[in-house]
Amino acid sequence: MRVSVLAVLLLVSCGASGPHERSAAVRWLPVWQAVPTISAEVPDQSVRTTVNLTAGGTSVRVRLSNLMGTKPVRVEQVEVTANGETRPLTFRGSRAVTIKARDEVYSDALPLTVTTALEISTYTPAGTPCQARAWRTITSTHTNICLVSAVEVAGFTAPGAAVMLGDSITEGYVEGNWPEMVESDHAVLNAGISGNGVVFGDAPMVTRLHRDVLYSDEVRKVVLLGGINDIQNGISADNVIAGIRTILQRCSNEGVQVTVGTITPWRGWRNWTEEREQQRQKVNAWIRATFPDAIDFDLAVQDPADPLRLRPAYDSGDHLHPNAAAFGAMARLVRV
């Protein structure tokens, strides 16, 4: 069988390793995450917000990210509040921490019972870049959060974490996101990025897989919904399929189960063409033929009168991004 050069390069770029060892003395489950990005600076010295957790535990730690930064970031203080109790976090015993450029740090473990929500307060010098996701409502009270990229708990009862990997349709658009509507015994994490492709762009899914999905030994499952940004930027169906195969292989190497979703309709969007639509159809046909457990997001939200379009009741208005009603229909198909 002929293997494309791109497929080989993707496999090499993602590396290969054996399944995670899950025998650590303390197991940490990620229960919330926000993918780091480049963002504006904070005008004042404090950012307080509340994140919605997808599982609870008896101890907590927080990850601060400067992965996208080009200079060190100083954090003077971080506090967390759960169930009316406010406690300071420490970093190797210190209340303050400096995060090097292109780096991230975890706080020390804090014994604190957390359930469905955690308030996080970060205190930084004025002008500190926040690296917050801007398009999805990742918190209860704001649309961004300063430097915090993950919350993890120990003493949990969930069977593990399930990560939803995708683009803006996963990250969320205007009316929320479908991952937050998924019902599961697992902690459900959103690893969507607006504009992201499977192989297209500076940080496509094949290259950010370890950073945003496989960074924790407790990740057990992945739901992959991607490809529309590749296709509308001229990437062929064959190359999208090669990228999906690479993600599947990399996750399999780590003992992580992947469920693949079909690409949703988009006729009416500014970049739609008949030729690009043929590429979407080719990817979807391959997904349906290859994976008996594939999630048919396409079928769930398409217009019965014109299957190449979103159903009018599910269209956010731009003909590409589903609305809240569509997100609900998509979430009901997910079994993780």
Secondary structure, DSSP 4 states (H G I P E B T S, - for coil): ----HHHHHHHHHH---PPPP---SS--EEEEE------PBPSSSEEEEEEEPSS-EEEEEEEEEETT-SS-EEE-EEEEEETTEEEE--BTTBS-EEEPTTEEEEPPPEEEEE-SEEEEEEE--TT-B-----SS--SSS-S--SSEEEEEEES--SS-EEEEEESHHHH--SS--SGGG---SSEEEEEE-TT--SS-SSS-HHHHHHHHTTTSTTEEEEEEE--HHHHHTT--HHHHHHHHHHHHHHHHHTT-EEEEBPPPP-TTSTT--HHHHHHHHHHHHHHHHH-TT-B-HHHHHEETTEEEEE-GGGB-SSSSSB-HHHHHHHHTT---
